[in-house]
């Protein structure tokens, strides 16, 4: 069984989107109901959020999930 | 504003000081009381049994408080706890069976390997695992 979720690195635009709105990590964390550490871990791409949290981020920024999270370009062309 | 989407139990509140200090403190007091009591009653007596079982309800409450604390965390907090426990549990088993084997092998010396002296040592892998997991996501 392949483990695509564990092998495809994800990039995200969270830091840019947050900066555009002039929100601190703590403020974004408050809006999402998560800890500041969680926001920081997502921004630094050390942690990929769950699907519900990704949807909440998309709703908050009024974007689609694909506009926030994308697989690394090299990984996108790799067949599982 | 979005709800706490990553929290499966929206009613869960972050643990207060009671969860982190009072509950473990009560357990430690019960444990100290049990140890002190056992040494002052006749072994095998009903009083000894009562003292031996004294910490059990306090530890059960400690488990309840810990599970509540984990449920009040967000998804990354729960992952850190899971990784910490995944690290700590096998190490705790390793400590127990190694101590048992050393005891069987005759290296019991001055009762250094008995379980009451070991369990504080078994907390250290948990803290180590939590620190490592925190560092991984920081």
Backbone of each chain as ProteinMPNN parsed JSONL, in Angstrom:
{"seq_chain_A": "XXXXXXXXXXXXXXXXXXXXXXXXXXXXXXXXXXXXXXXXXXXXXXXXXXXXXXXXXXXXXXXXXXXXXXXXXXXXXXXX", "coords_chain_A": {"N_chain_A": [[0.855, -1.189, 0.0], [0.683, 2.1, -1.01], [1.917, 5.141, 0.433], [0.967, 7.883, -0.091], [0.331, 10.341, 1.101], [2.271, 10.644, 3.009], [4.544, 10.799, 1.576], [4.515, 12.769, -0.346], [5.681, 15.907, -0.391], [4.29, 18.935, 0.889], [3.616, 22.258, -0.088], [2.85, 25.547, 1.073], [0.948, 28.653, 1.128], [0.537, 30.051, 3.353], [1.87, 31.832, 5.1], [2.259, 34.085, 3.507], [-0.384, 34.773, 2.846], [-1.376, 35.345, 5.355], [0.226, 37.5, 6.057], [-0.643, 39.347, 4.178], [-3.053, 40.075, 5.205], [-2.315, 41.204, 7.482], [-2.212, 39.831, 9.875], [-1.241, 38.434, 12.972], [0.523, 35.408, 13.923], [-0.647, 34.442, 16.209], [-3.133, 35.647, 16.126], [-4.276, 34.519, 13.834], [-4.293, 31.88, 14.688], [-6.125, 32.067, 16.773], [-8.444, 32.682, 15.347], [-8.793, 30.307, 14.027], [-9.048, 28.506, 16.026], [-6.934, 27.013, 16.982], [-3.611, 26.248, 18.274], [-0.906, 28.682, 18.509], [1.468, 27.471, 17.92], [0.684, 25.473, 16.181], [-0.113, 26.915, 13.904], [2.354, 28.05, 13.264], [3.839, 25.701, 12.742], [2.534, 24.757, 10.472], [2.993, 26.873, 8.684], [5.769, 26.776, 8.445], [5.975, 24.46, 7.183], [6.327, 22.083, 8.495], [4.345, 20.596, 9.382], [1.436, 19.129, 8.108], [-1.859, 20.195, 7.817], [-4.971, 18.769, 9.064], [-7.743, 17.622, 7.016], [-10.244, 18.931, 7.751], [-9.179, 21.225, 9.012], [-7.727, 22.35, 6.931], [-9.834, 22.998, 5.212], [-11.079, 24.901, 6.821], [-9.146, 26.893, 6.826], [-9.182, 27.541, 4.129], [-11.759, 28.574, 3.922], [-11.566, 30.736, 5.628], [-9.718, 32.395, 4.324], [-11.071, 32.759, 2.013], [-10.512, 31.216, -0.251], [-9.723, 28.497, -2.5], [-8.752, 25.219, -1.371], [-6.658, 24.278, -2.923], [-5.483, 26.609, -3.698], [-4.116, 27.375, -1.539], [-2.663, 25.236, -0.495], [-0.276, 23.183, -2.041], [1.196, 20.421, -3.786], [4.742, 19.814, -3.742], [6.522, 21.042, -6.581], [8.23, 19.136, -7.859], [7.28, 16.787, -6.798], [4.694, 16.724, -7.735], [4.685, 15.824, -10.359], [5.391, 13.264, -10.097], [4.598, 9.888, -10.348], [2.527, 7.977, -8.172]], "CA_chain_A": [[0.0, 0.0, 0.0], [1.513, 3.304, -1.06], [1.571, 6.146, 1.442], [1.191, 9.122, -0.826], [0.243, 11.501, 1.993], [3.5, 10.781, 3.771], [5.707, 10.904, 0.705], [4.435, 13.965, -1.175], [5.808, 17.106, 0.437], [3.32, 19.974, 0.562], [3.98, 23.663, 0.09], [1.65, 26.362, 1.296], [1.107, 30.117, 1.051], [-0.127, 30.569, 4.547], [2.574, 32.995, 5.657], [1.975, 35.222, 2.614], [-1.8, 35.141, 3.006], [-1.543, 35.947, 6.688], [0.869, 38.825, 6.016], [-1.506, 40.244, 3.387], [-4.141, 40.549, 6.082], [-1.671, 41.818, 8.645], [-2.564, 39.061, 11.069], [-0.145, 37.707, 13.628], [0.255, 33.959, 14.03], [-1.577, 34.239, 17.324], [-4.469, 36.063, 15.696], [-4.79, 33.472, 12.938], [-4.568, 30.707, 15.523], [-7.372, 32.353, 17.493], [-9.552, 32.577, 14.396], [-8.964, 28.906, 13.643], [-9.255, 27.666, 17.211], [-5.783, 26.129, 17.2], [-2.537, 26.949, 18.982], [0.03, 29.409, 17.658], [2.472, 26.494, 17.473], [0.132, 24.762, 15.026], [-0.006, 27.821, 12.761], [3.779, 28.139, 12.923], [4.275, 24.428, 12.15], [1.994, 24.689, 9.104], [3.705, 27.865, 7.867], [7.143, 26.325, 8.18], [5.8, 23.195, 6.445], [6.724, 20.926, 9.302], [3.121, 19.861, 9.711], [0.32, 19.314, 7.183], [-3.092, 20.175, 8.623], [-6.031, 17.818, 8.71], [-8.659, 18.132, 5.99], [-11.134, 19.973, 8.288], [-8.44, 22.474, 9.264], [-7.424, 22.924, 5.611], [-11.084, 23.626, 4.746], [-11.297, 26.107, 7.627], [-8.22, 27.899, 6.311], [-9.692, 27.977, 2.825], [-12.94, 29.408, 4.168], [-11.126, 31.981, 6.258], [-9.062, 33.242, 3.325], [-11.953, 32.798, 0.838], [-9.784, 30.621, -1.371], [-9.832, 27.038, -2.515], [-7.618, 24.568, -0.694], [-5.537, 24.193, -3.873], [-4.825, 27.913, -3.777], [-3.294, 27.553, -0.327], [-1.749, 24.084, -0.381], [0.046, 22.504, -3.293], [2.362, 19.537, -3.655], [6.002, 20.346, -4.276], [6.519, 20.852, -8.037], [8.88, 17.881, -8.248], [6.441, 15.663, -6.379], [3.425, 16.732, -8.466], [4.807, 15.05, -11.601], [5.803, 11.904, -9.767], [3.492, 8.937, -10.189], [2.621, 7.268, -6.883]], "C_chain_A": [[0.891, 1.239, 0.0], [1.016, 4.319, -0.041], [1.862, 7.516, 0.848], [1.244, 10.311, 0.116], [1.543, 11.717, 2.755], [4.701, 11.067, 2.873], [5.687, 12.157, -0.159], [4.558, 15.195, -0.29], [4.847, 18.194, -0.045], [3.927, 21.353, 0.81], [2.698, 24.425, 0.412], [2.0, 27.844, 1.302], [0.592, 30.79, 2.306], [0.551, 31.835, 5.08], [2.266, 34.252, 4.835], [0.538, 35.704, 2.818], [-2.042, 35.837, 4.346], [-0.952, 37.363, 6.695], [0.011, 39.821, 5.238], [-2.623, 40.845, 4.23], [-3.614, 41.183, 7.369], [-2.1, 41.134, 9.946], [-1.295, 38.478, 11.673], [-0.486, 36.211, 13.624], [-0.766, 33.692, 15.12], [-3.009, 34.591, 16.919], [-5.081, 35.023, 14.763], [-5.151, 32.214, 13.733], [-5.892, 30.87, 16.264], [-8.571, 32.189, 16.566], [-9.845, 31.133, 14.019], [-9.275, 28.004, 14.832], [-8.152, 26.645, 17.402], [-4.709, 26.931, 17.937], [-1.649, 27.708, 17.985], [1.104, 28.468, 17.115], [1.985, 25.751, 16.229], [0.244, 25.63, 13.772], [1.448, 27.913, 12.307], [4.264, 26.857, 12.236], [3.753, 24.269, 10.73], [2.768, 25.644, 8.198], [5.117, 27.414, 7.505], [7.165, 24.957, 7.508], [6.385, 21.995, 7.18], [5.514, 20.054, 9.615], [2.061, 20.181, 8.665], [-0.983, 19.213, 7.969], [-4.039, 19.073, 8.175], [-6.923, 18.446, 7.645], [-9.633, 19.166, 6.571], [-10.416, 21.297, 8.539], [-8.069, 23.152, 7.945], [-8.668, 23.611, 5.042], [-11.36, 24.911, 5.52], [-10.387, 27.237, 7.168], [-8.717, 28.456, 4.985], [-10.887, 28.903, 3.002], [-12.534, 30.774, 4.726], [-10.513, 32.942, 5.244], [-9.884, 33.374, 2.04], [-11.224, 32.319, -0.418], [-10.079, 29.129, -1.402], [-8.608, 26.443, -1.81], [-6.395, 24.521, -1.613], [-4.801, 25.526, -4.017], [-3.954, 28.192, -2.556], [-2.231, 26.459, -0.244], [-1.532, 23.47, -1.756], [1.194, 21.546, -3.043], [3.593, 20.212, -4.232], [6.021, 20.092, -5.776], [7.144, 19.531, -8.467], [7.996, 16.698, -7.919], [5.184, 15.569, -7.214], [3.489, 15.856, -9.711], [5.202, 13.6, -11.355], [4.6, 11.002, -9.61], [3.652, 8.212, -8.877], [3.054, 5.826, -7.074]], "O_chain_A": [[1.737, 1.416, 0.877], [-0.166, 4.345, 0.3], [2.821, 8.2, 1.206], [2.092, 11.19, -0.035], [1.878, 12.848, 3.106], [5.745, 11.519, 3.343], [6.732, 12.573, -0.658], [3.646, 15.5, 0.479], [4.623, 18.347, -1.246], [4.649, 21.573, 1.783], [1.6, 23.993, 0.062], [3.156, 28.238, 1.455], [0.254, 31.974, 2.296], [-0.121, 32.792, 5.463], [2.042, 35.331, 5.383], [0.288, 36.903, 2.945], [-2.815, 36.791, 4.44], [-1.534, 38.294, 7.252], [-0.057, 40.998, 5.593], [-3.072, 41.967, 3.996], [-4.38, 41.635, 8.221], [-2.317, 41.782, 10.97], [-0.382, 38.077, 10.95], [-1.62, 35.812, 13.359], [-1.636, 32.832, 14.98], [-3.964, 33.923, 17.314], [-6.258, 34.686, 14.885], [-6.174, 31.575, 13.485], [-6.678, 29.929, 16.368], [-9.592, 31.623, 16.956], [-10.986, 30.772, 13.73], [-9.715, 26.867, 14.657], [-8.386, 25.55, 17.915], [-4.87, 28.124, 18.191], [-1.642, 27.417, 16.789], [1.589, 28.643, 15.997], [2.772, 25.439, 15.335], [0.643, 25.151, 12.711], [1.738, 27.861, 11.111], [5.013, 26.92, 11.261], [4.44, 23.712, 9.875], [3.153, 25.282, 7.086], [5.592, 27.647, 6.393], [8.225, 24.371, 7.292], [6.865, 21.036, 6.575], [5.653, 18.914, 10.059], [1.808, 21.347, 8.363], [-1.188, 18.25, 8.707], [-3.928, 18.527, 7.078], [-6.865, 19.652, 7.404], [-9.84, 20.203, 5.941], [-10.979, 22.367, 8.304], [-8.093, 24.379, 7.846], [-8.565, 24.687, 4.454], [-11.821, 25.898, 4.946], [-10.797, 28.397, 7.125], [-8.684, 29.662, 4.743], [-11.005, 29.908, 2.301], [-13.079, 31.812, 4.35], [-10.753, 34.148, 5.294], [-9.45, 34.022, 1.088], [-11.309, 32.926, -1.485], [-10.619, 28.571, -0.447], [-7.571, 27.093, -1.678], [-5.26, 24.694, -1.17], [-3.635, 25.56, -4.41], [-3.157, 29.13, -2.549], [-1.062, 26.723, 0.038], [-2.472, 23.266, -2.525], [2.059, 21.803, -2.206], [3.492, 21.075, -5.104], [5.581, 19.03, -6.217], [6.621, 18.873, -9.366], [7.957, 15.718, -8.662], [4.646, 14.477, -7.4], [2.503, 15.223, -10.088], [5.33, 12.811, -12.291], [3.686, 11.3, -8.84], [4.766, 7.862, -8.49], [3.184, 5.086, -6.098]]}, "seq_chain_B": "XXXXXXXXXXXXXXXXXXXXXXXXXXXXXXXXXXXXXXXXXXXXXXXXXXXXXXXXXXXXXXXXXXXXXXXXXXXXXXXXXXXXXXXXXXXXXXXXXXXXXXXXXXXXXXXXXXXXXXXXXXXXXXXXXXXXXXXXXX", "coords_chain_B": {"N_chain_B": [[-15.897, 34.123, 12.096], [-14.1, 31.115, 12.264], [-15.004, 27.988, 13.763], [-13.437, 25.95, 16.312], [-12.055, 23.941, 14.425], [-10.365, 21.747, 14.384], [-10.775, 20.46, 16.651], [-12.184, 17.726, 18.139], [-13.946, 17.745, 20.169], [-15.76, 20.202, 20.869], [-16.679, 21.273, 23.235], [-14.751, 20.911, 25.03], [-12.599, 22.373, 27.332], [-9.51, 24.16, 27.707], [-7.19, 22.662, 29.926], [-7.182, 23.521, 33.362], [-5.175, 24.928, 36.022], [-5.664, 23.069, 37.969], [-5.819, 20.651, 36.625], [-3.207, 20.193, 35.857], [-1.551, 20.435, 38.089], [-2.843, 20.092, 40.653], [-4.204, 17.58, 40.491], [-2.139, 15.615, 39.781], [-0.616, 16.169, 42.066], [-2.293, 15.365, 44.168], [-2.346, 12.632, 43.653], [0.369, 11.993, 44.103], [0.56, 12.588, 46.815], [-1.226, 10.661, 47.837], [0.141, 8.388, 47.076], [2.538, 8.656, 48.522], [1.434, 8.559, 51.068], [0.444, 5.954, 51.036], [2.794, 4.456, 50.847], [4.076, 5.191, 53.203], [2.151, 4.317, 55.045], [2.005, 1.536, 54.591], [4.438, 0.659, 55.536], [4.073, 0.829, 58.204], [2.184, -0.95, 59.098], [0.981, -4.322, 59.635], [2.344, -6.658, 57.399], [0.366, -8.082, 54.783], [-2.01, -7.739, 56.046], [-5.423, -6.473, 56.389], [-5.335, -3.707, 56.566], [-2.905, -3.166, 55.351], [-3.503, -3.944, 52.77], [-5.471, -2.039, 52.174], [-3.939, 0.311, 52.268], [-2.201, -0.258, 50.171], [-3.866, -0.15, 47.982], [-4.734, 2.396, 48.034], [-3.677, 4.525, 46.304], [-4.908, 3.951, 43.871], [-7.6, 4.967, 43.049], [-6.904, 7.664, 42.864], [-4.998, 7.632, 40.877], [-6.565, 6.769, 38.786], [-8.161, 9.015, 38.501], [-6.207, 10.75, 37.697], [-5.602, 9.71, 35.177], [-8.036, 10.228, 33.928], [-7.97, 13.058, 33.997], [-5.756, 13.494, 32.374], [-6.578, 12.453, 29.883], [-8.695, 14.187, 29.375], [-7.237, 16.548, 29.161], [-5.74, 15.997, 26.853], [-7.799, 15.783, 25.004], [-8.621, 18.387, 24.936], [-6.734, 19.62, 23.489], [-5.41, 20.959, 20.38], [-5.142, 19.652, 16.981], [-2.39, 19.351, 16.385], [-1.273, 19.381, 18.923], [-2.325, 17.008, 19.951], [-1.083, 15.207, 18.258], [1.578, 15.537, 19.015], [1.45, 14.578, 21.635], [0.806, 11.905, 21.055], [3.103, 11.075, 19.66], [4.973, 11.452, 21.653], [4.107, 9.566, 23.543], [4.357, 7.259, 22.009], [7.065, 7.061, 21.859], [7.717, 6.872, 24.556], [6.346, 4.659, 25.686], [7.389, 2.041, 24.768], [9.958, 2.343, 25.845], [9.456, 2.52, 28.549], [8.487, -0.075, 28.951], [10.84, -1.442, 28.344], [12.46, -0.614, 30.471], [11.091, -1.818, 32.607], [11.159, -4.63, 31.995], [13.888, -5.062, 31.822], [14.74, -4.364, 34.365], [13.408, -6.355, 35.767], [14.678, -8.658, 34.753], [17.314, -8.162, 35.557], [16.911, -8.294, 38.263], [16.144, -10.986, 38.52], [18.523, -12.077, 37.762], [20.037, -11.693, 39.917], [20.959, -9.206, 40.547], [19.918, -7.436, 42.499], [20.696, -6.108, 44.694], [20.453, -3.459, 46.903], [17.621, -3.378, 46.834], [17.258, -1.729, 44.66], [15.933, -1.972, 42.264], [13.247, -2.289, 42.602], [9.73, -1.951, 41.909], [8.344, 0.398, 42.986], [10.461, 2.197, 43.126], [11.115, 2.419, 40.529], [9.049, 3.595, 39.032], [9.031, 6.481, 39.011], [11.192, 6.881, 37.336], [10.16, 5.956, 34.986], [8.619, 8.011, 34.066], [10.336, 9.713, 32.835], [11.027, 8.96, 30.1], [8.609, 9.704, 28.905], [8.506, 12.517, 29.224], [10.812, 13.093, 27.801], [10.071, 12.186, 25.242], [7.967, 13.933, 24.66], [9.313, 16.367, 24.609], [11.042, 15.929, 22.427], [9.15, 15.608, 20.357], [7.92, 18.111, 20.399], [10.058, 19.697, 19.583], [10.363, 18.782, 17.007], [8.234, 19.92, 15.645], [8.585, 22.607, 15.957]], "CA_chain_B": [[-14.752, 33.406, 12.671], [-14.326, 29.678, 12.23], [-14.964, 27.283, 15.043], [-12.221, 25.164, 16.521], [-12.351, 22.831, 13.534], [-9.553, 20.559, 14.589], [-11.073, 19.931, 17.974], [-13.344, 16.853, 18.026], [-14.843, 17.983, 21.289], [-15.765, 21.657, 20.999], [-16.994, 21.691, 24.597], [-13.573, 20.733, 25.887], [-11.892, 23.612, 27.667], [-8.132, 23.878, 28.102], [-7.092, 22.264, 31.319], [-6.791, 24.566, 34.296], [-4.077, 24.58, 36.918], [-6.046, 21.865, 38.709], [-5.511, 19.474, 35.825], [-1.775, 19.968, 35.705], [-0.82, 20.447, 39.351], [-3.571, 19.551, 41.797], [-4.502, 16.148, 40.344], [-0.914, 14.852, 40.04], [-0.206, 16.371, 43.462], [-3.118, 14.487, 45.014], [-1.871, 11.265, 43.47], [1.657, 11.828, 44.784], [0.276, 12.538, 48.254], [-1.817, 9.343, 48.121], [1.205, 7.392, 46.933], [3.425, 8.796, 49.688], [0.671, 8.051, 52.209], [0.384, 4.496, 50.935], [4.119, 3.901, 51.18], [4.295, 5.383, 54.634], [1.215, 3.48, 55.784], [2.357, 0.113, 54.454], [5.61, 0.363, 56.386], [3.689, 0.894, 59.619], [1.156, -1.942, 59.433], [1.441, -5.698, 59.47], [2.227, -7.108, 56.012], [-0.682, -9.065, 54.521], [-3.229, -7.412, 56.78], [-6.406, -5.675, 55.661], [-4.857, -2.324, 56.521], [-1.844, -3.102, 54.329], [-4.194, -3.991, 51.467], [-6.123, -0.741, 51.969], [-2.897, 1.295, 51.928], [-1.645, -0.582, 48.847], [-4.823, 0.232, 46.936], [-5.106, 3.807, 48.217], [-3.415, 5.428, 45.172], [-5.593, 3.552, 42.633], [-8.597, 5.943, 42.564], [-6.239, 8.928, 42.518], [-4.369, 7.465, 39.57], [-7.667, 6.74, 37.814], [-8.534, 10.41, 38.272], [-5.101, 11.33, 36.927], [-5.811, 9.288, 33.785], [-9.185, 11.005, 33.444], [-7.533, 14.441, 33.766], [-4.838, 13.496, 31.23], [-7.374, 12.27, 28.663], [-9.394, 15.464, 29.173], [-6.26, 17.532, 28.683], [-5.41, 15.681, 25.462], [-8.964, 16.115, 24.174], [-8.773, 19.841, 24.817], [-5.661, 20.137, 22.624], [-5.719, 20.95, 18.953], [-4.656, 18.44, 16.316], [-0.936, 19.207, 16.518], [-1.025, 19.013, 20.32], [-2.609, 15.578, 20.109], [-0.037, 14.448, 17.565], [2.774, 15.595, 19.86], [1.226, 13.633, 22.732], [0.896, 10.546, 20.511], [4.503, 10.761, 19.374], [5.65, 11.327, 22.946], [3.744, 8.273, 24.143], [4.93, 6.193, 21.17], [8.474, 7.001, 22.256], [7.861, 6.539, 25.978], [5.773, 3.377, 26.101], [8.349, 0.927, 24.671], [11.094, 2.545, 26.746], [8.981, 2.136, 29.883], [8.504, -1.544, 28.974], [12.248, -1.844, 28.388], [12.938, -0.407, 31.846], [10.469, -2.801, 33.5], [11.639, -6.013, 31.824], [15.317, -5.108, 32.129], [14.855, -4.395, 35.829], [12.988, -7.694, 36.2], [15.729, -9.622, 34.423], [18.446, -7.891, 36.452], [16.522, -8.81, 39.578], [16.25, -12.441, 38.443], [19.939, -12.424, 37.631], [20.683, -11.521, 41.214], [21.491, -7.856, 40.735], [18.904, -6.615, 43.16], [21.416, -5.294, 45.668], [19.693, -2.87, 47.998], [16.261, -3.182, 46.338], [17.253, -0.569, 43.764], [15.129, -2.207, 41.061], [11.84, -2.606, 42.852], [8.843, -1.12, 41.094], [8.097, 1.751, 43.514], [11.58, 3.094, 42.83], [11.257, 2.529, 39.081], [8.028, 4.324, 38.269], [9.402, 7.864, 38.653], [12.107, 6.793, 36.199], [9.375, 5.691, 33.787], [8.066, 9.28, 33.575], [11.344, 10.451, 32.075], [10.862, 8.785, 28.651], [7.449, 10.478, 28.45], [8.915, 13.911, 29.066], [11.776, 13.128, 26.684], [9.324, 12.047, 23.991], [7.212, 15.169, 24.423], [10.279, 17.41, 24.217], [11.487, 15.639, 21.058], [8.055, 15.877, 19.419], [7.775, 19.577, 20.34], [11.163, 20.245, 18.786], [10.144, 18.415, 15.616], [7.229, 20.792, 15.026], [8.827, 24.012, 16.302]], "C_chain_B": [[-15.063, 31.915, 12.725], [-14.29, 29.08, 13.627], [-13.655, 26.531, 15.148], [-12.346, 23.874, 15.733], [-11.564, 21.581, 13.841], [-9.833, 19.914, 15.938], [-12.315, 19.048, 17.884], [-14.352, 17.079, 19.14], [-14.884, 19.484, 21.574], [-16.061, 22.131, 22.414], [-15.78, 21.601, 25.518], [-12.871, 22.066, 26.103], [-10.434, 23.257, 27.977], [-8.054, 23.587, 29.592], [-6.615, 23.416, 32.195], [-5.588, 24.082, 35.105], [-4.381, 23.283, 37.669], [-5.644, 20.613, 37.947], [-4.038, 19.145, 35.811], [-1.024, 19.854, 37.028], [-1.576, 19.734, 40.468], [-3.78, 18.042, 41.671], [-3.234, 15.29, 40.499], [-0.436, 14.983, 41.487], [-0.985, 15.479, 44.417], [-2.652, 13.036, 44.888], [-0.557, 11.036, 44.219], [1.481, 11.765, 46.299], [-0.286, 11.169, 48.648], [-0.742, 8.265, 48.065], [2.161, 7.439, 48.132], [2.727, 8.259, 50.944], [0.617, 6.536, 52.213], [1.719, 3.877, 51.34], [4.398, 4.02, 52.668], [3.405, 4.467, 55.463], [1.599, 2.021, 55.759], [3.498, -0.257, 55.397], [5.257, 0.326, 57.873], [2.564, -0.062, 59.993], [1.704, -3.338, 59.161], [1.276, -6.128, 58.015], [1.14, -8.186, 55.858], [-1.983, -8.766, 55.237], [-4.193, -6.621, 55.898], [-5.966, -4.229, 55.537], [-3.775, -2.154, 55.454], [-2.459, -3.101, 52.93], [-4.831, -2.635, 51.157], [-5.094, 0.324, 51.585], [-2.352, 1.039, 50.521], [-2.566, -0.1, 47.732], [-5.215, 1.713, 47.016], [-4.834, 4.678, 46.989], [-4.262, 5.131, 43.933], [-6.65, 4.571, 42.185], [-7.966, 7.285, 42.18], [-5.572, 8.829, 41.147], [-5.425, 7.407, 38.471], [-8.108, 8.17, 37.483], [-7.465, 11.136, 37.462], [-5.242, 10.967, 35.444], [-6.951, 10.091, 33.16], [-8.76, 12.441, 33.102], [-6.613, 14.519, 32.551], [-5.615, 13.372, 29.918], [-8.149, 13.546, 28.345], [-8.45, 16.518, 28.607], [-5.92, 17.282, 27.219], [-6.573, 16.058, 24.547], [-9.146, 17.611, 24.008], [-7.699, 20.447, 23.918], [-6.127, 20.185, 21.177], [-5.003, 19.766, 18.301], [-3.145, 18.262, 16.425], [-0.571, 18.815, 17.95], [-1.258, 17.527, 20.548], [-1.554, 14.731, 19.415], [1.242, 14.41, 18.396], [2.638, 14.622, 21.033], [1.384, 12.195, 22.232], [2.35, 10.161, 20.26], [5.307, 10.617, 20.667], [5.37, 9.981, 23.595], [4.325, 7.11, 23.341], [6.411, 5.994, 21.488], [8.6, 6.417, 23.666], [7.408, 5.125, 26.317], [6.763, 2.22, 25.956], [9.542, 1.093, 25.607], [10.695, 2.173, 28.175], [8.947, 0.613, 30.021], [9.935, -2.064, 29.092], [12.798, -1.72, 29.812], [12.403, -1.506, 32.757], [11.074, -4.189, 33.287], [13.135, -6.126, 32.093], [15.53, -5.169, 33.639], [14.468, -5.77, 36.365], [14.064, -8.73, 35.947], [16.961, -9.42, 35.304], [18.166, -8.442, 37.847], [16.657, -10.331, 39.617], [17.702, -12.893, 38.398], [20.718, -12.184, 38.915], [21.254, -10.149, 41.462], [20.459, -6.949, 41.404], [19.485, -5.779, 44.282], [20.536, -4.782, 46.791], [18.291, -2.478, 47.528], [16.158, -1.98, 45.401], [16.294, -0.735, 42.592], [13.661, -2.462, 41.369], [10.941, -1.535, 42.227], [8.578, 0.269, 41.678], [9.234, 2.717, 43.242], [11.714, 3.332, 41.329], [10.262, 3.493, 38.448], [8.342, 5.795, 38.058], [10.338, 7.908, 37.45], [11.333, 6.62, 34.89], [8.699, 6.955, 33.258], [9.049, 9.997, 32.656], [11.248, 10.204, 30.57], [9.67, 9.566, 28.098], [7.839, 11.937, 28.22], [9.903, 14.055, 27.922], [11.065, 13.071, 25.345], [8.554, 13.305, 23.652], [8.157, 16.283, 23.96], [10.737, 17.193, 22.777], [10.405, 15.983, 20.048], [7.83, 17.385, 19.278], [8.84, 20.169, 19.432], [10.954, 19.949, 17.305], [9.212, 19.403, 14.912], [7.439, 22.266, 15.363], [9.841, 24.64, 15.341]], "O_chain_B": [[-16.135, 31.502, 13.168], [-13.638, 29.595, 14.535], [-12.869, 26.479, 14.203], [-12.698, 22.833, 16.287], [-12.034, 20.472, 13.589], [-9.192, 18.932, 16.312], [-13.398, 19.551, 17.584], [-15.497, 16.637, 19.043], [-14.137, 19.982, 22.416], [-15.734, 23.265, 22.766], [-15.777, 22.136, 26.626], [-12.589, 22.792, 25.149], [-10.159, 22.159, 28.46], [-8.759, 24.188, 30.402], [-5.743, 24.19, 31.799], [-5.067, 22.986, 34.895], [-3.479, 22.499, 37.968], [-5.186, 19.634, 38.538], [-3.65, 17.978, 35.758], [0.038, 19.235, 37.078], [-1.019, 18.875, 41.151], [-3.559, 17.304, 42.632], [-3.243, 14.331, 41.27], [0.083, 14.028, 42.065], [-0.422, 14.909, 45.352], [-2.572, 12.307, 45.877], [-0.386, 10.017, 44.888], [2.156, 10.995, 46.982], [0.118, 10.589, 49.656], [-0.712, 7.353, 48.891], [2.541, 6.404, 48.681], [3.346, 7.593, 51.774], [0.731, 5.906, 53.265], [1.762, 2.897, 52.084], [4.886, 3.087, 53.306], [3.847, 3.905, 56.466], [1.531, 1.338, 56.781], [3.517, -1.342, 55.977], [6.041, -0.147, 58.695], [2.042, 0.014, 61.106], [2.752, -3.503, 58.538], [0.192, -5.984, 57.449], [1.014, -9.08, 56.695], [-2.967, -9.48, 55.047], [-3.835, -6.163, 54.813], [-6.202, -3.593, 54.51], [-3.728, -1.146, 54.75], [-2.02, -2.379, 52.035], [-4.748, -2.142, 50.033], [-5.336, 1.138, 50.693], [-2.075, 1.975, 49.772], [-2.102, 0.308, 46.667], [-5.945, 2.213, 46.16], [-5.678, 5.506, 46.647], [-4.335, 5.965, 43.031], [-6.605, 5.009, 41.035], [-8.448, 7.96, 41.271], [-5.569, 9.78, 40.365], [-5.222, 7.921, 37.371], [-8.392, 8.491, 36.329], [-7.766, 12.013, 36.652], [-5.031, 11.806, 34.567], [-6.852, 10.568, 32.029], [-9.135, 12.976, 32.058], [-6.671, 15.482, 31.786], [-5.345, 14.096, 28.96], [-8.249, 13.942, 27.184], [-8.804, 17.276, 27.704], [-5.822, 18.222, 26.43], [-6.367, 16.584, 23.453], [-9.762, 18.058, 23.04], [-7.738, 21.64, 23.616], [-7.105, 19.54, 20.8], [-4.342, 18.979, 18.978], [-2.667, 17.134, 16.546], [0.335, 18.01, 18.164], [-0.49, 16.867, 21.248], [-1.172, 13.671, 19.91], [1.91, 13.379, 18.472], [3.592, 13.926, 21.383], [2.012, 11.366, 22.892], [2.778, 9.06, 20.605], [6.201, 9.776, 20.767], [6.271, 9.336, 24.13], [4.736, 6.099, 23.911], [6.932, 4.883, 21.393], [9.468, 5.586, 23.936], [8.025, 4.463, 27.152], [6.97, 1.478, 26.917], [10.08, 0.106, 26.108], [11.483, 1.589, 28.919], [9.324, 0.067, 31.058], [10.208, -3.002, 29.841], [13.506, -2.603, 30.296], [13.138, -2.063, 33.572], [11.457, -4.857, 34.247], [13.604, -7.171, 32.543], [16.377, -5.913, 34.133], [15.099, -6.292, 37.284], [14.34, -9.575, 36.798], [17.58, -10.389, 35.746], [19.049, -8.978, 38.516], [17.187, -10.904, 40.569], [18.061, -13.947, 38.924], [21.919, -12.445, 38.981], [21.95, -9.928, 42.454], [20.173, -5.848, 40.933], [18.843, -4.847, 44.767], [19.944, -5.562, 47.537], [17.832, -1.368, 47.798], [15.132, -1.303, 45.344], [15.882, 0.255, 41.987], [12.902, -2.82, 40.468], [11.34, -0.385, 42.046], [8.587, 1.244, 40.926], [9.011, 3.923, 43.138], [12.335, 4.303, 40.896], [10.574, 4.14, 37.449], [7.964, 6.341, 37.022], [10.293, 8.841, 36.648], [11.772, 7.065, 33.83], [8.247, 6.972, 32.113], [8.649, 10.789, 31.803], [11.377, 11.161, 29.805], [9.708, 10.036, 26.961], [7.549, 12.517, 27.174], [9.843, 15.02, 27.16], [11.403, 13.81, 24.42], [8.492, 13.705, 22.489], [7.842, 17.04, 23.041], [10.815, 18.14, 21.996], [10.687, 16.577, 19.007], [7.581, 17.881, 18.18], [8.553, 21.04, 18.61], [11.318, 20.754, 16.447], [9.381, 19.687, 13.727], [6.567, 23.091, 15.088], [10.171, 25.818, 15.475]]}, "name": "protein", "num_of_chains": 2, "seq": "XXXXXXXXXXXXXXXXXXXXXXXXXXXXXXXXXXXXXXXXXXXXXXXXXXXXXXXXXXXXXXXXXXXXXXXXXXXXXXXXXXXXXXXXXXXXXXXXXXXXXXXXXXXXXXXXXXXXXXXXXXXXXXXXXXXXXXXXXXXXXXXXXXXXXXXXXXXXXXXXXXXXXXXXXXXXXXXXXXXXXXXXXXXXXXXXXXXXXXXXXXXXXXXXXXXXXXXXXX"}
